[in-house]
Amino acid sequence: MGTRIDITHDAPTPEGMNVVARVRLERVAGRRLFFEVQVDDEVETIGRGHHERYVIDRKRFDARTIGKFEHSVRR
């Protein structure tokens, strides 16, 4: 699950030009994953930054979000 994203937009890209996003896993700290991001068009780097994700227990997450939804509907 994504928890944080911080990417700059450094240059415009004309319509129709190809864009490539590269993401590299920098490190793992327990269940936290840290990624480096770079986005290039055909001429230059147009953005760069970092993204953070957590490995989650899907059943536990679903149970929690369903409970939250049901609570909001009862209001």
C-alpha positions, 0 to 999 in steps of 0.5 A: 500500500502506498503511503507517501509520494514526493515527485517533482515536475521539472520540465514539460513534455509535448503531447505525443512524446514518449515518457518512461518512468523508472522506479528502483527499490532503494531499501527495505526496513521491515514492512516499509519499502522505499523507492527512487523514481525518475521520469524521462521524456525523449529529451530530458528528465522531467521528474524525480523523487521518492515513493514509500509503500508498506507490505500489508496483511490484506485480510486485516486491511479489508476488515478494517476498511469495511468496518470503517465504511459500515460505521460511516453508513450508520451515522 
